C-alpha cells in the first residue's frame, strides 16, 4: 500500500476525496498551480492568448500576424487582408494606414505603396496605379499628382511626367498626350505650353516644327504665323532673305516677272 497521495499536477485538479485520477483543465483554460481542488482553479486564457489542449499549465501568446479578442479561447485568428498584427499577445488587429496595403492574411506589417501607385484609404488590400495624366513620385503615397502644364503622361502607374518635345506643347494639366505645333508656328524648346508664331519675313510649312525658315530672296511675308511666303509681284523685287515687304522697281527700270530679286534697266529709247 501507498503511504501518501499525489498532488494534482499543474493544469489539473482533483475535486473529490478518495480520487484515483486527476481532471485536466479544459482547452481554453490553464492552471499554473499544483494541488488544485476545483475546476474554478482553471483560469480562462486572456484575450491575446490561447490554450490549444486540455491540461495546460500556461497560456500561449498569439503570434504576430494573429490576434484573439476573447478570453477562454483555443486558438488565435489570422489578421485579415488590409490589416496587420505587429506584436505577440495582441487582442486586436490594426488597419493598414493610408499609403500602405496588405493583400494577404496573417501578416505582421503592411506594404508601402510603390512609386507610381497610391493608397487613399485605410485597410486597403491593394494599391492603385496613378491614372494617365497623373504621377506619384514617392513611395507610401496617399494621392496622385496631376501632370503640370508643359508635361504629359500617356501611361498609368508612372512616377513622373514627360516634358513636351520640341515642336510640341501641352497647354493643360493632367494631359495624356502632347500636341504638335500647327502650320505657321514652331517651338524650339521642350516642356512648353504653347508654340510661337513665325515672324514676319519667315514661314513654317510643316507641323511639329522646331524652327522657322526665312523667306528666300524674291519672296516676302508681311504677316506673322504664316506657312509660306509671297512672290514679289511683277514690277517689284525682293533682294534679301527674310523680307517683310517688296520694293517697287525704280524709274528707268522694269521687271515683267514675279518672284524676282532685281529689276532690269530700260533699254536706250525706252
Secondary structure as GFF3:
##gff-version 3
##sequence-region A 1 270
A	DSSP	beta_strand	12	13	.	.	.	ID=ss1
A	DSSP	beta_strand	23	24	.	.	.	ID=ss2
A	DSSP	beta_strand	29	30	.	.	.	ID=ss3
A	DSSP	three_ten_helix	39	41	.	.	.	ID=ss4
A	DSSP	beta_strand	43	44	.	.	.	ID=ss5
A	DSSP	beta_strand	49	50	.	.	.	ID=ss6
A	DSSP	beta_strand	60	61	.	.	.	ID=ss7
A	DSSP	beta_strand	66	67	.	.	.	ID=ss8
A	DSSP	beta_strand	77	78	.	.	.	ID=ss9
A	DSSP	beta_strand	83	84	.	.	.	ID=ss10
A	DSSP	beta_strand	94	95	.	.	.	ID=ss11
A	DSSP	beta_strand	100	101	.	.	.	ID=ss12
A	DSSP	beta_strand	111	112	.	.	.	ID=ss13
A	DSSP	beta_strand	117	118	.	.	.	ID=ss14
A	DSSP	beta_strand	128	129	.	.	.	ID=ss15
A	DSSP	beta_strand	134	135	.	.	.	ID=ss16
A	DSSP	beta_strand	145	146	.	.	.	ID=ss17
A	DSSP	beta_strand	151	152	.	.	.	ID=ss18
A	DSSP	beta_strand	162	163	.	.	.	ID=ss19
A	DSSP	beta_strand	168	169	.	.	.	ID=ss20
A	DSSP	beta_strand	179	180	.	.	.	ID=ss21
A	DSSP	beta_strand	185	186	.	.	.	ID=ss22
A	DSSP	beta_strand	196	197	.	.	.	ID=ss23
A	DSSP	beta_strand	202	203	.	.	.	ID=ss24
A	DSSP	beta_strand	213	214	.	.	.	ID=ss25
A	DSSP	beta_strand	219	220	.	.	.	ID=ss26
A	DSSP	beta_strand	230	231	.	.	.	ID=ss27
A	DSSP	beta_strand	236	237	.	.	.	ID=ss28
A	DSSP	beta_strand	247	248	.	.	.	ID=ss29
A	DSSP	beta_strand	253	254	.	.	.	ID=ss30
A	DSSP	beta_strand	264	265	.	.	.	ID=ss31
###
